[in-house]
Every structure is written in C-alpha cells, then in structure tokens.
Amino acid sequence: MCGSWRWVFPFALGLAACAGAPESPDDFVSSTTGTSLIGGEAAPTDMLQATVAIEGRCTGAKIGPRHILFAAHCVTALDDGGHAFLPRIDPAFADGARIRVTDANDLRGVRWSYLTVTHAYVHPEWFATCALSGCGFDHSIQGTAPPDVAIVETKETVPGATAVVDGSPVEPNTDVVIAGYGCEQSVDTPSPGERLKFARTRTLGRIKSMGGYVGIGYFETPGIELGGEASLCPGDSGGPVYRAEGDTTHVVGVNAYYTFNDANGVSATNVHTRLTGGAHDVLGWIERIVRGDWSEECLGLDAIDPEALPTTGSVRLGALLATVRARCSLFGEAPSMADLHAWAERYSSGRTPADYVSDLFASAAGVATYGDASDLDFVRAVWRHGMGKELYGDWALYYAHRLETGDTTRAEFVAFVADSEYVRARIDPRWL
C-alpha cells in the first residue's frame, strides 16, 4: 500500500503505538509511569480538558457551551455494508438522537453524559462533493478538496472546558499538539482505547502524496513512519489539533485522514482539516453556527427606507443596492438617506457605483481609514466589514499580493466583496 490513503474511521478512538517514546511536551507532566503508550503519551487528568470522547464514534473538541467540533465523516451515514459513505447524516446524529460524551481523560469506569442532539451541521461542500462524485479522500489531494469538518449542537451543556477556535494561520513548521482516544497498535487492529493520548509535533510543508499534494484546505503532521512522534489511528477522527503555545486550548485543525508507505498499519503522515484559509470559509462557517449569526453588523441599515428612495426612470434599485453594500464593506456602516438621494441623482446623470467607491476612497473618512493601511490590513478590514468575519491565512495573503502587484485595485476589491453572494445575503434583506 505504498503511498496510500486511509480514513481515520470513527469506530474506535486513539493514537497508534510504535517504537520510541517521546519526551513530554513542556506544558504537560504525565501522571502515569511505566506506560506502554508508545507514539503518544497518556494525558494527565487536568490537561486538554476541551477534548471529548463521543462513545463508539470519534474524538472532538468543545468549542461552545453546547457545540462539539469534529470530522464530517464521523456523522456521515454508511451504506448497508458499512463500507461506503453516503451524502447524508448518520441516524445516530439525527435531531433528537442521544449520544454519550465525556471529557474524562481515562475512560475506564467513566460516567458518561447523555446529550440530546439538537442538530448535526456538516460543512455544505462536504455533502455537495459526496453527491457529485462520492464521499472519499481522493478529493483531498486537490486544492479544492471539501473540508472534513462537522459540528454537533446539543440540548444539554457539553462537559469540559471550552476551546478557542484559533483563526490565525497554520504555517509549515508550526508547533502543534494532536490528541485522540483509543487504539494503540495499528489501523488493522483498531481495538477501543481506554484513555486520551497526545503528542507534540510540528506541521509539515507541502509534501507529495499519491501524485498530488494535500490541498490548501488541509495540513499534515509526520506519522511514526516518517519519524514523527505519533500516528493517528481509527477513532482519532475529529480530534483537535491544538496550537502548542500557552495553555494549549486554541484549536487550529481537526484530525481527518492518514497516509501510508507500507502495509504495517502505522501512518507515514497524519492529515488534518485546516480551519483557516482555503476556498471554503471553514472559520466563518464555524462562527455562524456557534454564535448563531454573523459576527459583525453593518450599522445604519435599519434607517434606510426603500419606499422613500427615487428608483424611477433611469435610477435602478440595483445601483442603490450596490451603494449600500459598498459603504458597508468599506466602513461597516450604511450610507445615509441623504447620500442615497444624492447618488440617485448622479446615477441618473450617468455616473456608476464604481464612481461612488472612488469618491469614498477620496473622502476624508477614506483617507483617514485607509490612507496608510497596508494591503493586507486593507483586505482584512474590507472582508471583516463586508463579510462580517475575519479573513486570515493564505487567502488574505493572496488578495493582498494581487493588490501589491497591481493585478487588482483597491476599488475593484471592494466591488468584488460587495457584490459577493455572502454580502448580498447578509445585507440586502436587512433593509429591503
């Protein structure tokens, strides 16, 4: 199975064992002695308390009072033979279903918490790809691979501490901690685990796998076969990847897959879903579910009265809609009714929304806000005002680079954001 991919299947929980026990990370003091948990260490009882086990399923991370972050394939239904994924939610996670969850690091004799599923959210691109071409990992070697990420919302409070979803980029050679419950020998002997294990490791760069590269939506850490500290094993699916700084509660990824160099059942690399960057807005999707709405509002929308706007003759509503979205994207506030009336007259004389954006840049507010702003700061500010959330990582750098090289002007970037389906859906219904 040289260079092959395998799922981290969700029927047991754990990190693989192999030779060479690592030293404990600086932030952890192991509470066990004489452990045979090679390729990872048993987590002390008071560490990684945002990590949870979902009995018989996967590892996850508590990211809100009633929200668990984990992998999409953990909640994806299987066919009758239990081999192929189907583009729908597994009945075990249907609305009203009961699951058993614990934040205990030792599962022996643990008292599980019974939680009622309010709803299981799977990133929409995951099921969209499943419906078109099947649910599998072949897609992930392409940059447009769908993110393997899901959130379960429960009626009752999830046990444990709450992790922070970290929106800053995960670059190559970033120190991280991977965690999971369960099997400790190989993926071919996935016996259920009895404790939470962790390993401190470092992210890899873009390494070649199966003739392609792990896409921008994923990152890798080295498995034991590549000289790493630990290899993922069935049931680690959905487990959090923490940034290895401070108190280690900042989640930057989700355990998804692994790759192999041979048939010994111990991975060469571990593959993790990235929460920032990529083409699928995973971070924004998470924020909208946990917070219940967009994180930032455009001020002043409620003061606009569409019935009082002059939209007859050559003045069309579309131009005024573009005016509102542009100012919201640039400043986080809507234009006044007086401004809209003034620009309605200018539109009737042949001016365009592009002229409106140019005037905004030339205004005192535009110069004061963006005159000295770097391209990267400008991109993030416009994204935050327009989309209502932060833009980090590779996409922020990509757009900033286009501005720096002159491939895109700042006015064109504002127009691009303001005309996006996300901004349209967020702003237009508020005042129409």
C-alpha positions as CSV (number, residue, x, y, z in Angstrom):
1,M,0.0,0.0,0.0
2,C,2.8,2.3,-0.9
3,G,1.7,6.0,-0.7
4,S,-1.9,5.0,0.0
5,W,-4.6,7.0,1.9
6,R,-6.9,5.7,4.6
7,W,-9.7,7.1,6.6
8,V,-9.4,7.6,10.3
9,F,-12.6,5.5,10.8
10,P,-14.9,6.5,13.6
11,F,-15.5,3.2,15.3
12,A,-12.7,3.4,17.9
13,L,-10.6,6.2,19.5
14,G,-6.9,6.5,19.8
15,L,-3.3,7.3,18.8
16,A,-1.2,4.5,17.3
17,A,1.7,2.9,19.2
18,C,5.1,2.1,17.8
19,A,8.8,2.4,18.9
20,G,10.5,5.2,20.6
21,A,8.6,7.0,23.4
22,P,8.8,10.8,23.1
23,E,9.5,13.3,25.9
24,S,6.5,15.0,27.4
25,P,5.7,18.5,26.0
26,D,6.8,21.3,28.2
27,D,3.2,22.1,29.1
28,F,2.4,18.6,30.3
29,V,3.5,16.4,33.2
30,S,2.5,12.8,32.7
31,S,0.6,11.3,35.6
32,T,1.4,7.7,34.5
33,T,4.5,5.7,35.0
34,G,5.8,2.7,33.1
35,T,3.4,3.4,30.3
36,S,3.5,1.4,27.1
37,L,1.6,4.0,25.1
38,I,4.4,4.5,22.6
39,G,3.9,7.1,19.9
40,G,1.9,9.3,22.2
41,E,1.6,10.0,25.9
42,A,-1.3,9.5,28.3
43,A,-2.8,12.9,29.0
44,P,-2.9,13.8,32.7
45,T,-6.3,14.2,34.2
46,D,-6.2,18.0,34.3
47,M,-4.9,18.7,30.7
48,L,-6.6,19.0,27.4
49,Q,-10.0,19.3,29.1
50,A,-11.7,20.7,26.0
51,T,-11.1,17.4,24.3
52,V,-14.1,15.0,24.5
53,A,-14.9,11.4,23.6
54,I,-18.1,10.5,21.8
55,E,-18.7,6.9,22.8
56,G,-18.3,4.4,19.9
57,R,-17.6,7.2,17.5
58,C,-14.9,9.9,17.5
59,T,-12.8,12.4,19.3
60,G,-14.0,16.0,19.3
61,A,-13.4,19.4,20.9
62,K,-15.9,21.5,22.9
63,I,-16.0,24.9,21.2
64,G,-19.1,26.3,22.7
65,P,-21.4,25.6,25.7
66,R,-23.4,23.1,23.5
67,H,-21.2,22.6,20.5
68,I,-18.7,19.9,19.6
69,L,-16.3,20.3,16.7
70,F,-15.2,17.1,14.9
71,A,-14.9,15.4,11.5
72,A,-17.7,15.3,8.9
73,H,-17.1,11.6,8.1
74,C,-17.9,10.9,11.8
75,V,-21.5,11.8,11.2
76,T,-21.8,10.7,7.6
77,A,-24.1,7.7,7.0
78,L,-22.6,4.4,5.7
79,D,-24.2,2.0,3.2
80,D,-25.7,-1.3,4.4
81,G,-22.3,-3.0,4.1
82,G,-20.7,-0.3,6.3
83,H,-18.0,0.4,3.7
84,A,-19.2,3.4,1.5
85,F,-20.2,6.8,2.8
86,L,-23.5,8.3,1.8
87,P,-24.3,12.1,1.4
88,R,-26.5,12.3,4.5
89,I,-26.4,12.4,8.3
90,D,-26.0,9.1,10.2
91,P,-29.2,8.4,12.1
92,A,-27.1,8.2,15.3
93,F,-26.7,12.0,14.9
94,A,-30.2,12.8,13.7
95,D,-32.1,15.6,15.5
96,G,-33.3,14.2,18.9
97,A,-30.9,11.4,18.9
98,R,-29.0,10.6,22.2
99,I,-25.2,10.4,22.3
100,R,-22.8,9.7,25.2
101,V,-20.0,12.2,25.8
102,T,-17.2,12.6,28.3
103,D,-14.3,14.9,28.9
104,A,-12.6,12.3,31.1
105,N,-9.0,11.5,30.1
106,D,-9.3,8.0,31.4
107,L,-12.4,6.1,30.1
108,R,-12.1,3.1,32.5
109,G,-15.2,3.2,34.7
110,V,-16.1,6.7,33.5
111,R,-19.7,8.0,33.9
112,W,-20.8,9.3,30.5
113,S,-23.0,12.3,30.0
114,Y,-26.2,11.6,27.9
115,L,-26.7,14.5,25.5
116,T,-29.6,15.1,23.1
117,V,-28.6,16.2,19.6
118,T,-30.3,19.4,18.6
119,H,-28.7,19.4,15.1
120,A,-25.6,18.0,13.4
121,Y,-24.0,20.5,11.0
122,V,-21.8,19.3,8.2
123,H,-19.9,21.7,6.0
124,P,-22.1,22.1,2.9
125,E,-19.2,21.5,0.5
126,W,-18.7,18.0,2.0
127,F,-22.1,16.7,1.1
128,A,-22.1,18.6,-2.2
129,T,-19.0,16.8,-3.3
130,C,-20.3,13.5,-1.9
131,A,-23.5,13.8,-4.0
132,L,-21.5,14.6,-7.2
133,S,-18.6,12.2,-7.0
134,G,-18.7,10.1,-3.9
135,C,-17.5,10.6,-0.3
136,G,-13.8,9.8,-0.3
137,F,-10.4,11.1,0.3
138,D,-9.3,11.2,-3.3
139,H,-10.6,14.7,-3.5
140,S,-8.2,15.9,-0.8
141,I,-5.1,15.8,-2.9
142,Q,-6.6,18.7,-4.8
143,G,-6.6,22.3,-3.6
144,T,-10.5,22.4,-3.8
145,A,-11.0,19.4,-1.5
146,P,-14.1,19.7,0.7
147,P,-13.4,20.3,4.3
148,D,-13.9,17.2,6.5
149,V,-15.5,19.1,9.4
150,A,-18.7,19.0,11.4
151,I,-20.4,20.4,14.5
152,V,-22.9,18.7,16.7
153,E,-25.1,21.0,18.7
154,T,-26.7,19.5,21.8
155,K,-29.7,20.5,24.0
156,E,-27.7,20.0,27.2
157,T,-24.3,21.6,28.1
158,V,-21.3,19.6,26.9
159,P,-18.9,18.6,29.7
160,G,-15.4,20.0,29.8
161,A,-13.6,23.3,29.2
162,T,-14.3,25.4,26.1
163,A,-11.6,25.6,23.4
164,V,-10.8,28.7,21.4
165,V,-11.2,28.3,17.6
166,D,-7.9,29.9,16.5
167,G,-8.2,32.0,13.3
168,S,-4.5,32.7,12.8
169,P,-2.7,30.8,10.0
170,V,-1.0,27.5,10.5
171,E,2.2,27.7,8.6
172,P,4.7,24.9,7.9
173,N,6.9,24.0,11.0
174,T,4.2,25.2,13.4
175,D,4.3,23.5,16.8
176,V,1.1,21.7,17.5
177,V,-0.4,19.1,19.8
178,I,-2.5,16.3,18.3
179,A,-4.9,14.4,20.5
180,G,-7.3,11.4,20.5
181,Y,-8.7,8.4,22.3
182,G,-8.2,4.8,21.6
183,C,-6.5,2.2,19.5
184,E,-2.8,1.9,20.1
185,Q,-1.3,-0.7,17.8
186,S,-2.2,-0.2,14.2
187,V,-5.2,0.7,12.0
188,D,-5.6,-3.0,11.3
189,T,-6.2,-3.8,15.0
190,P,-8.5,-0.9,16.0
191,S,-9.4,-2.1,19.5
192,P,-11.2,0.6,21.5
193,G,-8.9,2.8,23.6
194,E,-9.1,3.5,27.3
195,R,-7.5,6.9,27.6
196,L,-6.8,10.2,25.9
197,K,-3.4,10.4,24.4
198,F,-1.5,13.4,22.9
199,A,1.7,14.1,21.1
200,R,3.6,17.3,20.5
201,T,4.6,17.6,16.8
202,R,5.2,20.0,14.0
203,T,3.3,20.7,10.8
204,L,4.9,19.7,7.5
205,G,5.2,21.7,4.3
206,R,3.6,20.6,1.1
207,I,4.8,17.1,0.7
208,K,3.9,14.8,-2.2
209,S,1.3,12.1,-1.7
210,M,-0.3,9.8,-4.3
211,G,1.0,12.0,-7.2
212,G,-0.7,15.2,-5.8
213,Y,-0.3,17.5,-2.8
214,V,-2.5,17.8,0.2
215,G,-4.7,20.9,-0.7
216,I,-4.8,24.3,0.9
217,G,-7.7,23.1,3.0
218,Y,-5.6,20.5,4.9
219,F,-2.2,20.3,6.5
220,E,-0.1,17.4,7.6
221,T,2.0,16.3,10.6
222,P,4.5,13.5,10.4
223,G,3.5,10.0,11.5
224,I,5.8,7.5,13.1
225,E,6.9,6.0,9.7
226,L,8.1,9.5,8.8
227,G,9.9,10.0,12.1
228,G,7.1,11.7,13.9
229,E,6.0,11.4,17.5
230,A,2.6,9.7,16.8
231,S,0.4,8.3,14.2
232,L,-3.4,8.7,14.0
233,C,-5.5,5.5,14.5
234,P,-9.2,4.7,14.0
235,G,-11.3,6.8,16.3
236,D,-8.9,9.8,16.4
237,S,-11.1,11.2,13.7
238,G,-12.4,14.7,14.6
239,G,-9.8,15.1,17.4
240,P,-8.5,18.6,17.8
241,V,-5.1,19.9,16.7
242,Y,-4.1,22.5,19.3
243,R,-1.5,25.2,18.8
244,A,1.3,24.3,21.2
245,E,1.6,27.6,23.0
246,G,0.3,28.9,26.3
247,D,-2.4,26.8,27.9
248,T,-2.9,24.7,24.7
249,T,-6.7,25.4,24.3
250,H,-6.5,27.0,20.8
251,V,-7.8,24.6,18.1
252,V,-6.3,25.1,14.7
253,G,-7.3,21.8,13.0
254,V,-9.3,18.6,13.0
255,N,-7.9,15.0,12.6
256,A,-9.2,13.7,9.3
257,Y,-7.0,11.1,7.5
258,Y,-3.6,9.5,7.2
259,T,-1.2,8.1,4.6
260,F,1.0,5.0,4.5
261,N,4.3,4.0,3.0
262,D,3.8,0.2,3.6
263,A,1.4,-2.4,5.0
264,N,2.3,-2.2,8.7
265,G,-0.8,-0.2,9.6
266,V,1.2,2.8,11.1
267,S,0.9,6.0,9.2
268,A,3.6,8.0,7.5
269,T,1.7,11.2,7.7
270,N,-1.4,12.5,9.6
271,V,-3.8,14.7,7.7
272,H,-5.8,17.5,9.4
273,T,-8.6,19.7,8.2
274,R,-7.5,23.4,8.3
275,L,-9.8,25.8,10.0
276,T,-8.4,28.9,8.2
277,G,-7.5,29.6,4.6
278,G,-8.8,27.5,1.7
279,A,-11.7,28.2,-0.5
280,H,-14.5,27.0,1.8
281,D,-14.6,29.6,4.6
282,V,-14.5,27.0,7.4
283,L,-13.8,29.5,10.1
284,G,-16.8,31.7,9.1
285,W,-19.0,28.7,8.9
286,I,-18.0,27.7,12.5
287,E,-18.6,31.2,13.8
288,R,-22.0,31.4,12.3
289,I,-23.1,28.1,13.9
290,V,-21.7,28.7,17.3
291,R,-22.7,32.4,17.5
292,G,-25.9,31.9,15.7
293,D,-25.3,34.8,13.3
294,W,-22.6,36.9,11.6
295,S,-20.0,38.3,14.0
296,E,-20.3,41.9,12.8
297,E,-23.2,44.0,11.6
298,C,-23.4,46.9,9.2
299,L,-24.6,49.9,11.2
300,G,-27.4,52.1,10.0
301,L,-29.2,49.6,7.7
302,D,-32.4,49.9,9.7
303,A,-32.6,53.6,9.0
304,I,-32.9,53.1,5.2
305,D,-36.4,53.4,3.9
306,P,-36.6,51.7,0.4
307,E,-40.1,53.2,-0.2
308,A,-38.6,56.7,0.0
309,L,-35.8,56.1,-2.5
310,P,-36.1,57.5,-6.0
311,T,-36.0,54.4,-8.2
312,T,-38.0,55.6,-11.2
313,G,-36.7,56.4,-14.7
314,S,-33.0,55.7,-15.2
315,V,-32.3,55.1,-11.5
316,R,-32.5,51.4,-10.7
317,L,-32.7,49.8,-7.3
318,G,-29.6,47.7,-8.2
319,A,-27.4,50.7,-8.3
320,L,-28.6,51.8,-4.8
321,L,-28.2,48.3,-3.5
322,A,-24.6,48.4,-4.7
323,T,-24.1,51.7,-3.0
324,V,-25.3,50.3,0.3
325,R,-23.1,47.2,0.1
326,A,-20.0,49.2,-0.9
327,R,-20.2,51.5,2.0
328,C,-20.9,48.6,4.4
329,S,-17.9,46.8,3.0
330,L,-15.6,49.8,3.3
331,F,-16.6,51.3,6.6
332,G,-19.0,48.9,8.3
333,E,-21.8,51.4,8.1
334,A,-24.6,52.1,5.6
335,P,-24.9,55.4,3.7
336,S,-27.5,57.9,4.9
337,M,-30.7,58.5,3.2
338,A,-29.4,61.9,2.1
339,D,-26.4,60.2,0.5
340,L,-28.6,57.7,-1.3
341,H,-30.8,60.5,-2.7
342,A,-27.7,62.5,-3.8
343,W,-26.2,59.5,-5.6
344,A,-29.6,58.6,-7.2
345,E,-29.4,61.9,-8.9
346,R,-25.8,61.2,-10.0
347,Y,-26.7,57.8,-11.3
348,S,-29.5,59.4,-13.4
349,S,-26.8,61.6,-14.9
350,G,-24.6,58.7,-16.0
351,R,-22.3,58.1,-13.0
352,T,-21.9,54.5,-11.7
353,P,-21.4,52.7,-8.4
354,A,-17.7,52.4,-9.3
355,D,-17.6,56.2,-9.1
356,Y,-19.2,56.1,-5.7
357,V,-16.4,53.8,-4.4
358,S,-13.8,56.1,-5.9
359,D,-15.4,59.0,-4.1
360,L,-15.4,57.0,-0.8
361,F,-11.6,56.5,-1.1
362,A,-11.0,60.2,-1.8
363,S,-13.2,61.3,1.1
364,A,-11.8,62.4,4.4
365,A,-13.0,59.2,6.0
366,G,-11.4,57.1,3.3
367,V,-8.1,58.8,3.6
368,A,-8.1,58.6,7.4
369,T,-9.1,55.0,7.4
370,Y,-7.1,53.5,4.6
371,G,-4.5,56.1,3.5
372,D,-1.7,54.5,5.4
373,A,-3.1,51.0,5.6
374,S,-1.0,48.1,4.2
375,D,-2.6,46.0,1.5
376,L,-3.0,43.1,4.0
377,D,-4.7,45.3,6.6
378,F,-6.9,46.8,3.9
379,V,-8.0,43.3,2.7
380,R,-8.8,42.1,6.2
381,A,-10.7,45.3,7.1
382,V,-12.9,45.2,4.0
383,W,-13.5,41.5,4.4
384,R,-14.5,42.0,8.1
385,H,-16.8,44.9,7.3
386,G,-18.4,43.2,4.3
387,M,-18.5,39.6,5.2
388,G,-18.9,40.1,8.9
389,K,-16.0,37.9,9.9
390,E,-12.2,37.8,9.8
391,L,-10.1,36.6,6.9
392,Y,-6.8,35.0,7.8
393,G,-4.1,32.8,6.2
394,D,-3.4,32.1,2.6
395,W,-6.5,33.8,1.1
396,A,-5.7,37.1,2.9
397,L,-2.1,36.9,1.6
398,Y,-3.4,36.0,-1.9
399,Y,-5.6,39.1,-2.1
400,A,-3.0,41.3,-0.6
401,H,-0.5,40.1,-3.2
402,R,-2.9,40.9,-6.0
403,L,-3.2,44.5,-4.7
404,E,0.6,44.8,-4.3
405,T,1.3,43.6,-7.8
406,G,-1.4,45.8,-9.3
407,D,-3.5,42.8,-10.6
408,T,-6.4,44.2,-8.6
409,T,-7.1,47.8,-7.4
410,R,-8.5,48.5,-4.0
411,A,-11.7,49.8,-5.6
412,E,-12.0,46.6,-7.6
413,F,-11.5,44.5,-4.4
414,V,-14.3,46.5,-2.6
415,A,-16.6,45.9,-5.6
416,F,-15.7,42.2,-5.6
417,V,-16.5,41.8,-1.9
418,A,-19.6,44.0,-2.0
419,D,-21.1,42.0,-5.0
420,S,-20.4,38.6,-3.4
421,E,-23.3,36.3,-2.6
422,Y,-22.3,36.4,1.1
423,V,-22.6,40.1,1.3
424,R,-25.8,40.2,-0.7
425,A,-27.4,37.6,1.5
426,R,-26.2,39.3,4.7
427,I,-27.1,43.0,3.8
428,D,-29.9,43.2,1.2
429,P,-32.6,41.5,3.3
430,R,-31.9,43.8,6.2
431,W,-33.4,46.9,4.6
432,L,-35.5,45.7,1.6
